[in-house]
Amino acid sequence: MNKETQSAKNRRLSRKTIISVIIVMVIVASLYITKFFEYKIEHRRNEMTNYAVEMRQGSQYLATEMRAYAATGNTSHYDNYQNENNNVQRVAKSLAALKSAGLTAEETRLAETVASTSESLVPIEQKVLEATKNAGGGQSEEAMALAFGAEHEAGVTKIAELSVQLISSITSRMAMAANVILGISVIVQLIALISLVYVIKIQRQYVVFVKDEMLAPTLEIEHELSYLSQGILDNEFMLKEDETEIGRMIGAIKGTKSFLQNIIGNISDDMSKLANGDVSFDVQGDYVGQFEKIKTSMQATIDNLNEIFVSIGLTSGQVASGAVQMALSAQELAASSTEEAGAVADISDSIESLRKGIMQTEEMSRKAEQVAKEAGGVLMLGKDKMDNLDKAMELIRECTSKVVANTESIKAISAQTGLLALNAAIEAARAGIAGKGFAVVADEVKKLANDSERVTAETDDLVRQTIEAVEVGLGLSSGMVDSIMEVGEKAGMSVGIMESVIQEVAVQSERINKITKSVNKISESAQNNAATAEETAASSEEQSAQSDTLTELVGRFRLK
């Protein structure tokens, strides 16, 4: 069974939270409605009771003013009676108000009986007023008898009793309706309490979900990305990957670490081979994305090194071959010069004998002008110069990207819940004793609002610690700067022998002297040529040895 993803769980808990909030709002609205009906019933009861009392008081007021006028003759009581009976008419108006407020049939009968009884007393009261008025403002026995007579007293008593019955009926009926509303209110409060427990349970699940399944893994991922940004790949990542969003993110991070470790391992192995002089391999491994450039650069470096070392080997062989040939030529030149020197020495001895034989002629000869140019040969020695091969490898730059994990914001409901708690507390205070249970609910809702606000603040602080962006880079640049100067050598030997121009001499001895001098110069030149040839042979042997050393150095590298 697949594990529920964070987004799916968040949506599920959000839906439950919304539903619970709606239920609480409905319950609070129901409580408002019940309180409204309680208020309406109480207001209607008070209004109807006041109308019934006004009806009774209006009838009593007429009787009281009538009796006061009969007893005192004070015309103000007469005027009060006439004003109440003709203008104020509290009995008639109260009856109409009671009927419009809504009475039962029995209550209507009682109210109409009170009104008709009060109306039946008016003729008696009018007689009392008329008799008192005829008596000139003094007491009249007839008026007093009618005012305090049994008939009038019975009517007043009947009105009082009927009014009490009417008020009692209205009070009982309204009390019954109020009890029904109170029962409904109690049921709603119980439902509100159950709903509050449900809301608290959902909020606790939400807090645990955010803390354990979102915030804690996110902080671990942030730490792991921080290690990656510092190039630390060997630390242990304890979180396990799964099918959730954060689980897939964990899998991506582990895959990235494994990939980077493989890339670094491959590069390290290739660099070790290069350090050991092995350039016969090709770069292997899966280099994807930007890492493909590293593989291309390394392969190009290895191919260039192979070409350079092959060229050095060929050039070294050619230099060695030329040096051997030069040494052989120098040795042949030295041998030839030695033989020439020997032959010249023999000729010089023969000429010396001839010179001695014609010594007498030599004294008579003019001194011959000796012109001879010495010829010098210069043998250019070439030696190969090679610059040391500089190796440069570009360092690997590791690049990693931060994984941005976006979590959904936590919906705060504490403010709305607090407002509902405040309104509920106000209504509970108005309801008095009947609202005590609702006051408990209001307190619990207020506590829920405070807890939700505190948890939301803590969650916000933790989320801010969650830092987004991590770059992991791995770069390798390698370059190879090589310069090899072609080695060329030029060897030349110039031997110039300038024959002396022997001027015409008159005497034989002068010519013999010139020949002797020329032969001596030839002998000296032959000896110089032999020495130069020996030096050239030695230089060629040294060059050949250096070429062998270069070939040996190049041979240390394994080429393709």
C-alpha positions as CSV (number, residue, x, y, z in Angstrom):
1,M,0.0,0.0,0.0
2,N,1.4,3.4,-1.1
3,K,2.1,5.9,1.7
4,E,-0.1,9.0,1.7
5,T,1.8,12.0,0.2
6,Q,2.2,15.2,2.2
7,S,0.1,17.2,-0.2
8,A,-2.7,14.6,-0.1
9,K,-2.6,14.5,3.7
10,N,-2.5,18.2,3.9
11,R,-5.6,18.5,1.7
12,R,-7.4,15.8,3.8
13,L,-6.6,17.6,7.1
14,S,-7.5,20.9,5.5
15,R,-10.8,19.6,4.4
16,K,-11.5,18.2,7.9
17,T,-10.4,21.6,9.4
18,I,-12.7,23.5,7.1
19,I,-15.6,21.1,7.9
20,S,-15.0,21.4,11.6
21,V,-14.9,25.2,11.4
22,I,-18.2,25.2,9.4
23,I,-19.7,22.9,12.0
24,V,-18.6,25.2,14.8
25,M,-19.9,28.2,12.9
26,V,-23.3,26.4,12.3
27,I,-23.4,25.5,16.0
28,V,-22.6,29.0,17.1
29,A,-25.2,30.3,14.7
30,S,-27.7,27.8,16.2
31,L,-26.8,29.1,19.6
32,Y,-27.4,32.7,18.4
33,I,-30.8,31.6,17.0
34,T,-31.8,29.9,20.2
35,K,-30.7,32.9,22.2
36,F,-32.7,35.1,19.8
37,F,-35.8,33.0,20.3
38,E,-35.3,33.0,24.0
39,Y,-35.0,36.7,23.9
40,K,-38.1,37.0,21.7
41,I,-40.1,34.7,24.0
42,E,-39.0,36.6,27.1
43,H,-39.7,39.9,25.4
44,R,-43.1,38.7,24.2
45,R,-44.0,37.4,27.7
46,N,-43.0,40.7,29.3
47,E,-44.9,42.6,26.6
48,M,-48.1,40.6,27.0
49,T,-47.9,40.6,30.8
50,N,-47.4,44.3,30.7
51,Y,-50.5,44.7,28.5
52,A,-52.5,42.5,30.9
53,V,-51.3,44.5,33.8
54,E,-52.2,47.7,31.9
55,M,-55.7,46.4,31.3
56,R,-56.2,45.6,35.0
57,Q,-54.6,48.9,36.1
58,G,-56.8,50.9,33.7
59,S,-59.9,49.4,35.2
60,Q,-58.6,49.9,38.7
61,Y,-57.7,53.5,37.9
62,L,-61.2,54.2,36.8
63,A,-62.6,52.7,40.0
64,T,-60.1,54.5,42.2
65,E,-60.7,57.9,40.7
66,M,-64.4,57.4,40.8
67,R,-64.4,56.6,44.5
68,A,-61.9,59.4,45.3
69,Y,-64.3,61.9,43.6
70,A,-67.3,60.5,45.5
71,A,-65.4,60.7,48.8
72,T,-63.8,64.1,48.4
73,G,-65.6,65.9,45.7
74,N,-62.3,67.0,44.2
75,T,-62.9,67.7,40.5
76,S,-59.4,66.6,39.6
77,H,-60.4,63.0,40.2
78,Y,-63.4,63.6,38.0
79,D,-61.2,65.0,35.3
80,N,-58.8,62.0,35.6
81,Y,-61.6,59.6,35.3
82,Q,-63.1,61.3,32.2
83,N,-59.6,61.5,30.6
84,E,-58.9,57.8,31.2
85,N,-62.3,56.7,30.1
86,N,-62.5,58.9,27.0
87,N,-58.9,59.5,25.9
88,V,-56.4,57.1,27.5
89,Q,-58.6,54.0,27.3
90,R,-56.0,51.6,28.6
91,V,-58.4,48.7,28.8
92,A,-59.5,48.9,25.2
93,K,-56.0,49.6,23.9
94,S,-54.4,46.8,26.0
95,L,-57.0,44.3,24.7
96,A,-56.2,45.2,21.1
97,A,-52.5,44.9,21.8
98,L,-52.9,41.5,23.4
99,K,-54.9,40.2,20.5
100,S,-52.3,41.4,18.0
101,A,-49.5,39.9,20.1
102,G,-51.2,36.5,19.8
103,L,-53.4,34.9,22.5
104,T,-54.8,31.5,22.8
105,A,-58.6,31.1,22.7
106,E,-58.8,30.8,26.5
107,E,-56.6,33.8,27.0
108,T,-58.7,35.8,24.5
109,R,-61.8,34.9,26.4
110,L,-60.2,36.0,29.7
111,A,-59.0,39.3,28.2
112,E,-62.4,40.0,26.6
113,T,-64.2,39.2,29.9
114,V,-61.9,41.6,31.8
115,A,-62.7,44.3,29.2
116,S,-66.4,43.6,29.2
117,T,-66.6,43.5,33.0
118,S,-64.7,46.8,33.1
119,E,-67.1,48.2,30.6
120,S,-70.1,47.0,32.6
121,L,-68.9,49.0,35.6
122,V,-68.8,52.3,33.6
123,P,-72.6,53.0,34.0
124,I,-72.4,52.6,37.8
125,E,-69.3,54.8,37.9
126,Q,-71.1,57.4,35.7
127,K,-74.0,57.5,38.2
128,V,-71.6,58.0,41.1
129,L,-70.0,60.9,39.2
130,E,-73.3,62.4,38.3
131,A,-74.7,62.1,41.9
132,T,-71.5,63.6,43.4
133,K,-71.6,66.4,40.9
134,N,-75.3,67.1,41.7
135,A,-74.5,67.2,45.4
136,G,-72.4,70.3,44.7
137,G,-69.0,68.6,45.3
138,G,-70.0,67.2,48.7
139,Q,-70.5,63.6,49.7
140,S,-73.7,62.0,48.5
141,E,-75.1,59.0,50.2
142,E,-76.3,57.6,46.9
143,A,-72.9,58.1,45.3
144,M,-71.1,56.5,48.2
145,A,-73.5,53.6,48.2
146,L,-73.0,53.0,44.5
147,A,-69.2,53.5,44.7
148,F,-68.6,51.1,47.5
149,G,-71.6,48.9,46.8
150,A,-71.5,45.1,46.4
151,E,-72.2,45.2,42.6
152,H,-69.3,47.5,41.9
153,E,-67.0,45.7,44.3
154,A,-67.8,42.3,42.8
155,G,-66.9,43.7,39.3
156,V,-63.6,45.0,40.5
157,T,-62.8,41.7,42.2
158,K,-63.7,39.8,39.1
159,I,-61.5,42.0,37.0
160,A,-58.6,41.4,39.4
161,E,-59.1,37.6,39.4
162,L,-59.5,37.4,35.6
163,S,-56.3,39.5,35.2
164,V,-54.4,37.2,37.4
165,Q,-55.6,34.2,35.5
166,L,-54.7,35.9,32.2
167,I,-51.2,36.8,33.3
168,S,-50.7,33.3,34.8
169,S,-51.8,31.7,31.5
170,I,-49.5,33.9,29.4
171,T,-46.6,33.3,31.8
172,S,-47.1,29.5,31.8
173,R,-47.4,29.3,28.0
174,M,-44.3,31.5,27.4
175,A,-42.4,29.5,30.1
176,M,-43.2,26.3,28.3
177,A,-41.9,27.7,25.0
178,A,-38.8,29.1,26.7
179,N,-38.2,25.6,28.2
180,V,-38.4,24.1,24.7
181,I,-35.9,26.6,23.4
182,L,-33.7,26.0,26.5
183,G,-33.7,22.3,25.8
184,I,-32.7,22.9,22.2
185,S,-30.0,25.3,23.4
186,V,-28.7,22.6,25.8
187,I,-28.6,20.1,22.9
188,V,-26.8,22.6,20.7
189,Q,-24.3,23.2,23.5
190,L,-23.6,19.5,23.8
191,I,-23.1,19.3,20.1
192,A,-20.8,22.3,20.3
193,L,-18.8,20.6,23.0
194,I,-18.4,17.4,20.9
195,S,-17.5,19.5,17.9
196,L,-14.9,21.4,19.9
197,V,-13.3,18.1,20.9
198,Y,-13.3,17.1,17.2
199,V,-11.7,20.4,16.2
200,I,-9.1,20.1,18.9
201,K,-8.3,16.5,17.6
202,I,-8.0,17.7,14.0
203,Q,-5.8,20.6,15.0
204,R,-3.6,18.3,17.0
205,Q,-3.3,16.0,14.0
206,Y,-2.4,19.0,11.8
207,V,0.3,20.2,14.2
208,V,1.8,16.7,14.5
209,F,1.7,16.4,10.7
210,V,3.4,19.7,10.1
211,K,6.0,19.1,12.8
212,D,6.9,15.5,12.2
213,E,6.2,14.9,8.5
214,M,7.0,18.3,7.0
215,L,9.2,20.5,9.2
216,A,11.5,17.9,10.7
217,P,12.4,16.3,7.3
218,T,12.7,19.7,5.7
219,L,15.3,20.7,8.3
220,E,17.2,17.4,7.7
221,I,17.2,18.1,4.0
222,E,18.4,21.6,4.6
223,H,21.4,20.2,6.6
224,E,22.2,17.7,3.9
225,L,22.1,20.3,1.2
226,S,24.4,22.4,3.3
227,Y,26.9,19.5,3.4
228,L,26.6,19.1,-0.4
229,S,27.3,22.8,-0.9
230,Q,30.6,22.3,1.2
231,G,31.6,19.3,-0.9
232,I,31.0,16.8,1.9
233,L,29.6,13.6,0.3
234,D,30.5,10.9,2.8
235,N,28.2,11.9,5.6
236,E,25.3,9.5,6.4
237,F,21.8,10.7,5.3
238,M,19.4,8.9,7.8
239,L,16.1,9.8,6.1
240,K,14.5,7.2,3.8
241,E,13.0,7.8,0.5
242,D,9.4,6.9,-0.3
243,E,6.5,7.8,-2.6
244,T,5.8,11.1,-0.9
245,E,7.0,14.5,-2.2
246,I,9.6,14.8,0.6
247,G,10.5,11.1,0.1
248,R,11.1,11.7,-3.6
249,M,13.2,14.8,-2.7
250,I,15.3,12.6,-0.3
251,G,15.8,10.1,-3.1
252,A,16.9,12.8,-5.5
253,I,19.5,14.0,-3.0
254,K,20.8,10.5,-2.4
255,G,21.0,10.0,-6.2
256,T,22.9,13.2,-6.6
257,K,25.4,12.2,-3.9
258,S,25.9,8.8,-5.5
259,F,26.4,10.4,-8.9
260,L,28.9,12.9,-7.7
261,Q,30.8,10.2,-5.8
262,N,31.0,8.1,-8.9
263,I,32.1,11.1,-11.0
264,I,34.8,12.1,-8.5
265,G,36.0,8.5,-8.2
266,N,36.3,8.2,-12.0
267,I,38.2,11.5,-12.2
268,S,40.5,10.6,-9.3
269,D,41.3,7.2,-11.0
270,D,42.1,8.9,-14.3
271,M,44.3,11.5,-12.6
272,S,46.2,8.7,-10.8
273,K,46.9,7.0,-14.1
274,L,48.2,10.3,-15.5
275,A,50.4,10.8,-12.5
276,N,51.9,7.3,-13.1
277,G,52.6,8.1,-16.7
278,D,49.7,6.1,-18.2
279,V,48.1,8.0,-21.1
280,S,46.9,4.9,-22.9
281,F,43.4,4.9,-21.6
282,D,40.1,6.5,-22.6
283,V,37.9,8.4,-20.2
284,Q,35.1,6.1,-19.0
285,G,31.9,6.6,-17.0
286,D,28.5,8.3,-17.4
287,Y,29.1,12.0,-17.5
288,V,25.7,13.7,-18.0
289,G,24.7,17.3,-18.4
290,Q,27.4,19.9,-17.7
291,F,29.7,17.1,-16.6
292,E,29.9,15.9,-20.2
293,K,32.3,18.9,-20.8
294,I,34.7,17.5,-18.1
295,K,34.8,14.2,-19.9
296,T,35.4,15.9,-23.3
297,S,38.2,18.1,-21.9
298,M,39.9,15.2,-20.2
299,Q,39.7,13.0,-23.3
300,A,41.1,15.8,-25.4
301,T,44.0,16.3,-22.9
302,I,44.9,12.5,-23.0
303,D,44.7,12.5,-26.8
304,N,47.0,15.6,-27.1
305,L,49.5,14.0,-24.6
306,N,49.6,10.9,-26.8
307,E,50.3,13.0,-29.9
308,I,53.0,15.0,-28.2
309,F,54.8,12.0,-26.8
310,V,54.7,10.2,-30.1
311,S,56.1,13.3,-31.8
312,I,58.9,13.6,-29.2
313,G,59.8,9.9,-29.7
314,L,60.0,10.3,-33.4
315,T,62.1,13.5,-33.2
316,S,64.4,11.9,-30.6
317,G,65.0,9.0,-32.9
318,Q,65.8,11.3,-35.8
319,V,68.2,13.3,-33.6
320,A,70.0,10.1,-32.5
321,S,70.3,8.9,-36.1
322,G,71.8,12.2,-37.2
323,A,74.2,12.3,-34.3
324,V,75.5,8.8,-35.2
325,Q,76.0,9.8,-38.8
326,M,77.9,12.9,-37.8
327,A,80.1,11.0,-35.5
328,L,81.0,8.5,-38.2
329,S,81.8,11.4,-40.6
330,A,84.0,13.1,-38.0
331,Q,85.9,9.9,-37.4
332,E,86.6,9.5,-41.1
333,L,87.7,13.1,-41.4
334,A,90.1,12.7,-38.4
335,A,91.6,9.6,-40.0
336,S,92.0,11.3,-43.4
337,S,93.6,14.4,-41.7
338,T,96.1,12.2,-39.9
339,E,97.1,10.5,-43.1
340,E,97.4,13.9,-44.9
341,A,99.6,15.2,-42.1
342,G,101.9,12.1,-42.5
343,A,102.2,12.6,-46.2
344,V,102.9,16.3,-45.8
345,A,105.6,15.5,-43.3
346,D,107.3,13.2,-45.9
347,I,107.1,15.9,-48.5
348,S,108.6,18.4,-46.1
349,D,111.5,16.1,-45.3
350,S,112.1,15.7,-49.1
351,I,112.0,19.4,-49.7
352,E,114.3,20.1,-46.7
353,S,116.8,17.8,-48.3
354,L,116.4,19.6,-51.6
355,R,116.7,23.0,-49.9
356,K,119.9,21.9,-48.3
357,G,121.2,20.8,-51.6
358,I,120.7,24.2,-53.2
359,M,121.6,26.3,-50.2
360,Q,124.1,28.3,-52.2
361,T,121.4,29.3,-54.7
362,E,119.1,30.3,-51.8
363,E,121.4,33.2,-50.7
364,M,121.1,34.8,-54.1
365,S,117.4,34.7,-54.3
366,R,115.2,37.4,-53.4
367,K,113.1,36.9,-50.5
368,A,109.9,35.8,-51.9
369,E,106.8,37.7,-50.9
370,Q,104.8,35.3,-48.9
371,V,101.1,35.6,-49.1
372,A,99.0,33.0,-47.6
373,K,95.7,33.2,-46.2
374,E,94.8,31.0,-43.4
375,A,91.7,29.2,-43.9
376,G,89.7,28.4,-40.9
377,G,87.0,26.0,-40.7
378,V,84.3,26.4,-38.5
379,L,82.2,23.5,-37.7
380,M,78.8,24.6,-36.4
381,L,77.7,22.4,-33.7
382,G,74.1,22.2,-33.2
383,K,72.5,21.0,-30.1
384,D,68.9,20.4,-29.6
385,K,67.0,22.4,-27.1
386,M,63.9,21.1,-25.7
387,D,61.6,22.9,-23.3
388,N,60.4,20.9,-20.4
389,L,56.8,19.7,-20.9
390,D,54.4,21.6,-18.6
391,K,51.5,19.8,-17.5
392,A,48.4,21.6,-16.3
393,M,45.2,20.1,-15.3
394,E,42.2,22.2,-14.4
395,L,40.7,21.6,-11.1
396,I,37.4,20.0,-10.7
397,R,34.7,22.3,-9.6
398,E,31.7,20.7,-8.1
399,C,28.4,22.2,-8.7
400,T,25.2,21.2,-6.9
401,S,21.8,22.8,-6.9
402,K,19.7,23.4,-4.0
403,V,16.5,21.6,-3.8
404,V,13.7,23.9,-3.2
405,A,11.1,22.4,-1.3
406,N,8.0,24.3,-1.0
407,T,5.6,23.5,1.7
408,E,2.1,24.7,1.9
409,S,1.2,27.4,4.4
410,I,-0.7,26.6,7.5
411,K,-4.1,28.1,7.5
412,A,-4.7,30.0,10.6
413,I,-8.2,30.0,12.1
414,S,-7.3,31.3,15.6
415,A,-8.6,34.8,14.9
416,Q,-12.0,33.6,13.7
417,T,-12.3,31.1,16.5
418,G,-11.3,33.8,19.1
419,L,-14.1,36.0,17.7
420,L,-16.6,33.2,17.9
421,A,-15.5,32.6,21.5
422,L,-15.9,36.2,22.4
423,N,-19.4,36.4,20.9
424,A,-20.3,33.1,22.6
425,A,-19.0,34.5,26.0
426,I,-21.2,37.6,25.6
427,E,-24.3,35.5,24.8
428,A,-23.5,33.2,27.7
429,A,-23.3,36.2,30.0
430,R,-26.7,37.4,28.7
431,A,-28.3,34.0,29.2
432,G,-27.3,33.9,32.9
433,I,-27.6,30.5,34.5
434,A,-29.0,29.0,31.3
435,G,-25.8,29.9,29.5
436,K,-23.3,28.4,31.9
437,G,-22.7,25.3,29.7
438,F,-22.3,27.6,26.7
439,A,-19.8,29.7,28.7
440,V,-17.7,26.5,29.2
441,V,-17.8,25.9,25.4
442,A,-16.8,29.5,24.8
443,D,-13.8,29.1,27.2
444,E,-12.7,26.0,25.4
445,V,-13.0,27.7,22.0
446,K,-10.9,30.6,23.3
447,K,-8.2,28.2,24.6
448,L,-8.2,26.5,21.2
449,A,-7.7,29.9,19.5
450,N,-4.8,30.7,21.8
451,D,-3.2,27.3,21.3
452,S,-3.7,27.6,17.5
453,E,-2.1,31.1,17.5
454,R,0.9,29.9,19.6
455,V,1.5,26.7,17.5
456,T,1.2,28.8,14.3
457,A,3.8,31.3,15.6
458,E,6.2,28.4,16.5
459,T,5.6,26.8,13.1
460,D,6.4,30.1,11.3
461,D,9.6,30.5,13.3
462,L,10.8,27.0,12.4
463,V,9.9,27.4,8.7
464,R,11.9,30.6,8.5
465,Q,14.9,28.6,9.6
466,T,14.4,26.7,6.5
467,I,16.9,28.1,4.3
468,E,16.4,27.6,0.3
469,A,19.1,27.6,-2.3
470,V,22.3,25.2,-2.4
471,E,24.9,25.1,-5.4
472,V,27.1,22.1,-5.9
473,G,29.7,22.5,-8.6
474,L,32.3,20.3,-10.0
475,G,34.6,21.6,-12.6
476,L,37.6,20.3,-14.2
477,S,39.7,22.2,-16.6
478,S,42.8,20.9,-17.9
479,G,45.1,22.4,-20.3
480,M,48.2,21.4,-21.8
481,V,50.7,23.9,-22.9
482,D,53.5,22.3,-24.8
483,S,56.1,23.8,-26.9
484,I,58.7,21.9,-28.4
485,M,61.4,23.6,-30.5
486,E,62.6,21.6,-33.3
487,V,66.1,20.7,-32.9
488,G,68.3,21.4,-35.8
489,E,71.9,21.2,-36.1
490,K,74.1,22.5,-38.6
491,A,77.6,21.3,-38.8
492,G,79.8,22.6,-41.3
493,M,83.4,22.4,-41.7
494,S,85.3,24.7,-43.8
495,V,88.8,24.1,-44.6
496,G,90.3,26.6,-46.8
497,I,93.6,26.3,-48.0
498,M,95.0,29.2,-49.9
499,E,97.9,28.4,-52.0
500,S,100.5,31.0,-51.8
501,V,101.2,32.8,-54.8
502,I,104.7,32.3,-55.5
503,Q,106.1,35.1,-57.3
504,E,108.5,34.6,-60.1
505,V,111.8,34.6,-58.5
506,A,114.9,34.7,-60.4
507,V,116.7,32.2,-58.4
508,Q,115.8,28.6,-57.7
509,S,116.5,28.9,-54.0
510,E,113.7,31.5,-53.5
511,R,111.1,29.2,-55.0
512,I,112.3,26.4,-52.9
513,N,111.8,28.5,-49.7
514,K,108.3,29.4,-50.8
515,I,107.5,25.7,-51.4
516,T,108.9,24.8,-47.9
517,K,106.8,27.5,-46.2
518,S,103.7,26.3,-48.0
519,V,104.3,22.7,-47.1
520,N,104.8,23.7,-43.4
521,K,101.5,25.6,-43.5
522,I,99.8,22.5,-45.1
523,S,101.2,20.3,-42.3
524,E,99.9,22.7,-39.6
525,S,96.4,22.9,-41.3
526,A,96.2,19.1,-41.5
527,Q,97.0,18.9,-37.8
528,N,94.2,21.5,-36.9
529,N,91.7,19.6,-39.1
530,A,92.5,16.4,-37.2
531,A,91.9,18.1,-33.8
532,T,88.6,19.7,-35.0
533,A,87.3,16.3,-36.3
534,E,88.1,14.7,-33.0
535,E,86.1,17.4,-31.1
536,T,83.2,17.0,-33.6
537,A,83.1,13.3,-33.0
538,A,83.1,13.8,-29.2
539,S,80.2,16.3,-29.5
540,S,78.2,13.9,-31.7
541,E,78.6,11.1,-29.2
542,E,77.4,13.5,-26.4
543,Q,74.4,14.5,-28.5
544,S,73.6,10.9,-29.2
545,A,73.7,10.1,-25.4
546,Q,71.3,13.0,-24.7
547,S,68.9,11.7,-27.4
548,D,69.0,8.3,-25.8
549,T,68.1,9.9,-22.4
550,L,65.1,11.7,-24.0
551,T,63.9,8.5,-25.6
552,E,64.2,6.7,-22.2
553,L,62.1,9.5,-20.5
554,V,59.4,9.3,-23.2
555,G,59.4,5.5,-22.9
556,R,58.2,5.8,-19.3
557,F,54.8,6.9,-20.6
558,R,52.3,4.3,-21.7
559,L,50.8,5.5,-25.0
560,K,47.9,4.2,-27.1
